[in-house]
């Protein structure tokens, strides 16, 4: 258990950050899920319009260290690849 004031404050800070990160992660995963659903239901136009928003969220997540930079690049690459295959 934390004894000093700073240790107690750090516990509060990490709890707040954990909640914030979990919420941001949930939003990101939801957008990815919606994108994949649009591709699965043969709606590439809908997926294509949601791609810029998804890119923006992925880049923001990488910038704020929610996900790593390489994972962001990998995600963007794979999602774009899926869209191009579905569009054909």
N, C-alpha and C positions, 0 to 999 in steps of 0.2 A: 504494500500500500504506500502511496505517496505521502511523504512527510513534509517536505518544504513547499512553500507557496508556489514556486516555479514549477515543481513537479506536478502539483495539482492543476495548475493552469495548462500545462502541456497535455494532461489527460483530457481536459475540456476541449482544447484545440484539436487534438487528434480525433475526438468523437465527432466534432462538428465537421471536420474535413472528410471523415469516413462517410458521413451521411451525404455530404455534398457530392463526393466522388461516386457513391452508389447511385444517386439520382441521375447524375450525368451519364453514367455507364448504362443505366436502364433506358434513357432516351436514345443513346447511340445504338444500342442493340435493337430497340424498337424500330428505328429507322431502317436498319439493315434488314430486319425481318420483313418490314413492309415492302422494301425493294425486292427482296427475293420472292415474296408472295405475288407481286405484280408480274415478275418474270414467269413464275410458275403458272399463273392464270392467263398466259399468253397476251399480256398487255405491255409490250415493250415501250409504247409511247408514254404510258404512265410512269414507267420505271425511268425513262430517259429524262422526264421533267423533274423527277425527284433526285436525280444524280447530283446536280450542283449543291443542293441542300445537304445531301449526305457527305459530299466532299468537304464542305465547309465544317460540318460537325466533326468529321474525322480529323481534319487539320487542327481544329481547336483542341480536340482531345489530346493530340500529340504535342501540341504547344504547351498545354498545361500539365503534361506528364501523366495523363490518365492512361494513355497507352504509349508504347514506345514508337519512335519515329519510323523504324523499319516496319513495324506492324501496320502502321498507318499506310505506308507506301504499298505494302503487300495487299492490304484490304482493298485499297483503291484500284490496284491493278487487277485483282481477281474479280471485283464487281464489274469493272469495265469490260473485262473479258467475257463474263457471263452475259452482259447486255449485248455485246457484239454478236455473240453466238445466237442469242434469242432473236435478234433483229433480222437475221438471215432467213 
